[in-house]
Each structure stands twice: as C-alpha cells, then as structure tokens.
Amino acid sequence: MTQSTPRPQLLLLTFAMALLLSAALLFNIQPMIGKMLLPRVGGSPYAWNIVMAFFQLALLSGYLIAHLLTRLTAIQHGLVYFGALAISCLLLPVQLPEGWHPDTAGHMSLTILYMLAMVVAVPFISLSLSAPTLQRLFAGSNHDRANDPYFLYVASNFGSFAGLLLYPFLFEPLWSTGMQAQIWQYGFYILMVIVATCLLLHRRHANMAQAPVAASTDTPSERPDWPLRAQWLLFAFIPSSLSLGVTTFITSDVTSAPMLWVLTLALYLITFMIAFTQRGESLRRWAIRWHLWLATAAVVNTMLPIILPWPVVILNLLAFFTVALAFHSRLAQLRPDARHLTEFYLWLSIGGALGGSFNAFIAPLLFSHLFEYPLILILAIALHLRNADTIGKPQKIMAVTIWIFTLGSLLLLNDYLAGNQRDDLHNILLIPLLATLMLPFRPYKHMIRACSIVMLVALFAIPLYYFNVVFAGRSFFGVIIVSDFQTDDGSFKYRLLQHGTTTHGVQYLMPGRSRDTTTYYARGTALADIWTTRNPQSIAVMGLGSGTLNCLKQPGQNVHFFEIDPLMVKVANEKFTFLRDCGQPAVTLGDGRLELAKDTSRYDLIIVDVFSSDAIPTHIITKEAITLYMSKLNPGGVLGFHISNRFFNLEPVLAAVAKELGLAAIYGSTEENESSSRKIIYQTQAMALAAAPATLSPYLQKPGIWRTAQNPRNIKAWTDDYFNILSALN
C-alpha cells in the first residue's frame, strides 16, 4: 500500500483559514485599541491617525522580519513564526494600563506611540508575519496553484474585512472593551492551532520546500529593478495616505469613533480584495477610468463650504474608494514572481507606513490646514494612471471635461467667496473660452496635469486670499482658523473662529458690541437659557472656544473653563477679547473630565460644550462621566449639555443615561435668528439634567424652548466600556 497524502483541498482550506483568521485578528484589534485609547486622549480624531501609523509601522516591521527569514528554509521560517505567536500569548489579553493618560501639554503623539508599543507591538508584529510566511509555505507545496500564491491574498483581505465589520456590528454593540479583549485572546489561541496544522501539512505535502529562497538564481530580467520598486512604494503610499486623510476629513465633522474608522479601513481592504482577485476586471477598469473624475470632484469639494453633510461624506468615500482601487489594481498588475513575494509585500508595507506617517506626523508640522488629503488626491490626478481601455476618445473627453469642471468650480467659488453674484453669468461664459486654451496640448495627459496644477495653486491660495485669515494653527486636536469678515460698506464686522469646518465662536468688531454673545451662546438660545434661568453663582464650563460664554457672566458670578487644547487657549486669549472684556475667568488646561475629577470645587452649573469640529467625544457623555459631573454640583445644581450636531441625535443617549442614574432631563431647542440689528444667532440644541425634577421646572415654563427629554429609540445607556454610535445616527 502507498502512503496517503493530504488532499489538496484540505491543504488549501487550512492555509486559507489561517490567513483569514490571522487577518481578522490583525484588523479587529485596531479599532479595539483605538476605542480603548479614545477616552484617554480627549476624543481627538487625530488619535486614529497615530494608531494607524503605529500599526502600519508595526506591519512594516513584520514584513521586514518575514523578508529576512527567507534566508531560512520554508519550514524553519514557519517555526520562527509559530514561536513568535507563542511568545505573544504571554502578553494577552491586550489592555491599556489602568489610570494611564497622556500629558495633553506634552508630546501626545510620542506618548501614544510608546504606550502602544508596550501594549500591543509584539502580538501585532507576530500576526503581521502571517501573510508572507503562510503564502511562502503554500508556494513550497505541491498544490497545483502553488506557483502563484497571490490569490491567497484575497482570503487574507476577506479576513481583514470580516474582522473590521464584526467590530462595529457585533463586538462594539454587545461587549465591553474588556470582554472584547478576552474574545480576541481566544481567537489568537485558535489561530495557533490552525498554524500548527499548516506546518504539519507542509511537511507532508512539500515540493522541495526545504531550500531557502535564492534571488541569485534569477536572470537579470526577472529581478525587480529600482523603478519597479519605486512604483510599488508610490502606488501603496497614495491609498494609505488617502485612507487616513479621508478619515480625518470626515471624523472631524461627524465623530471620532470606531464605526467611521472601520468604514474607511474596510473600503481600503475591499480595494485590495478586488485588485488581487482573478475576478473583478470590470470594476478595476471602471476605477482606472473614473478615478480622475471623482478625485477632481473631491478636491473641489474640500475648497467649498459644507452644505449637505451626508452627500459630502458619500462623495469623499466614493472618491477614496475609486482612487485606492485604481492604484491597487496597478499594484496587482506589477506584482513579481512568487520568489519575490516577501520583497513585494515589504515594499507595499513601506509605502503604507510612509503614507500613514506622512499624515500622522509630517503633515501636522507642515500644514496649518488639513491640506494633506486634497494634496494626495491632486498627486493621484497628476500621476494620470491609464490603461489600454482608457486611451483614445473616452480619455480625451474626460480630460477636457475635468478641465472645464475644475475651471468652472473655481470661478464660481470665486464669486461665492467674493460675494459678486452679478459676475456669475460672466464667469460661466468665460469657462469654455478658457477651456479652449488647453486644446493644443498633446498628449491629453498634459491637460490633466495642468488641471492638477490649477487645483494645487487654488488649494493653498483660497484660504489665504479670500477668508482674510487672521490666524491659522494646528494641534493634536485639530485645525483652528480665525478670520475677519465685513460687509461691503464696512458697517458690520465680525471675527470668526472655526475648528475644522464648524464655528466655535463669533465676536463683533463694531464699537460697543464686543461683549455681545453670538452663535449658539447668544441670549435667548437654549444653551444660554440654561445659564440665565438658573442664575448660578459658580459655573464650570468644559470647552473654551473663543470664550463667548464668559460674557453671559453677571456681577458676583465666578466662571472656571476647562480646555484640552493649548492652541485653543492661546487663540481665545490673543485673538478674541471675551475673556478679558467680561472679567478674566479661571482656565485649566487638560481634559475636562479628568481635570474636573481633580477639582475640589463645587458648582451651581456645569456646562459641557466639548467639540472636535462638529463631533462630540463619546467619553464625555457616558454614565461614568455624568456621575462625575453630578458629584461636582451643589444641591439644586444643573448640568447642561450643548448637543447641536449635523449627524447625530444625542437627546436619546443622554436621556437613557439620565434614566439609569435616576436624574431629571429636559431638551431645549431654538431656531436660527438674524434680526434687523444684524445679530448672529445659530440654531441650538441643548439638554439640562438635575437630581430633582423641581430644579428644572422653571425651564419647562418656557414650552417654546424646553420639553421633557425623550428616548424613543430605547437606546441603551452608554458607559466607558460600551457605546453604540450607530444608535445615535440622525
């Protein structure tokens, strides 16, 4: 009798399962760690950039180690990989040290990187060895598809995609972060069993796999040259940078939460799956043909004021997906022979790490605005990816159309910003004339590149030229811009503070009006009514902004602001006068929740107005946070929340927490109002909580503003370990 050998189907299935599970664990841990970290860093959307940059650097380390291990035999390579997994078990479950918080006045990025390295680097790097190691083992088998193991990359990416989707739709809604870490640990143990099975199957099913990979056996024409490596690096860099850029662009206005992190990362992985599968050719051609269009639309969108929030989110996600798919498709076309598999993955990881590092560490130092996202889109346009199916008439039509679209958008934007509506028709008629200036250009890729140059100039010129910027700065917590505006006759002047795309304060520049409160804080708004109706003596405010709330202060009242962003404190003191004009308040730098916990004072009123652009950090509205705030109130005190938001309805969230804690809760809303005296008053939503319903009865006597808070969605109360951001979507 002949000795039986494993069936090829079992061999393929086992390796595919190992790759799928390892990738699922690899990408599931990223939002899990991000969620653990978020409350510790003030809910900043930039925290995700740091987390992603760390994981990309860790992935690069793993791929570099895997490439160096090719000097060993395939089975020795696999045994080293299994040993790394075994060592990682000593560091599980993954969790941040109890009580650890970074110093908000120090080097936040470096502190976060150090903590992540201590907590998760070894398990993550061990997992990152999976794809190159397992594919090398499979390539050394006698399976009939062993000569091209890249198809297993689809299984790996499917696992990554599944791991990501499981997080917002299963892990996050059902379990606390502590339980999530334990479940992840059990998955890690299961992976070790499957990997051990892969090693056994490899030994029994090897096809001369004991010899190390020797690049010297290649002919010169088969070896990757430096121009090819440069393309691998660049085509991996662009999607990686865009994934973080579009995430920051969106989360600055929506919320910094795992749901949106996962969404962009999942799209990123889907493009890899489509690019490296044998199917999906029509999608790949579609992406290469249309990515210029969508990238152009997204660049122009970043220069326009946001009017329709969700369509803007969809447009930018679609543009990112199409551009990433186009460049990943080109990567798949340029992949080398299987003998150079580990080197190929190494260069991809270098490009990915450079993209993440550019967004997380370099761009905040170079740019005072969020320029890195449109800048990389413009680079993608300028590279002008093309395939055989895009050469000819369709390409020419696209080039001319993109040029006209770019010119038209910028000329109309010029009218919008300058306020010269009478010139709209003139500029519309000017567009075809200017477009014809590009017709002599041959080949048409020069027209596309000229278009990218126009967009590049406009990107940097528009914020400076049109908005009369007084100050532009950037910190770990976002972009702050201060601009001055006035009417044509100069009779109405004001200074505007924006964090991201959201207004955080307006001050009149006319004589006698510098103390007037404006926007969400104007007298008569729901938020201001919390203050004026209660008439408190001691007030704590979480979130400084321009300091507008300070001018609601009456004689004998004391105000204490808590602000996490040092740059915001600088701007409020140097570019606005609310703080000094209305009596200098106390200002404490640091995370409001943490600093309030250390504060020994008691207050009659606490107002929570903590924004990152339009996003509200989730850790400030949890059960534990509200319990802390209530403990800092005097008897009869009121806890107020500013909850105006374009994307989320936070009323049921706070109502659920209030019910669980036995608190009374009311909801207030006032409409936007611009009277003949030219006041700037925004639509405002607010909530007020108190220990006893009687405390809030004076507010309910104003039925045009206030009513009892409701939770019609039956949302479960959020805690530090649990919150479901999907439940609060508008």
Disulfide bonds with the S-S distance in Angstrom:
Cys551-Cys582 1.89
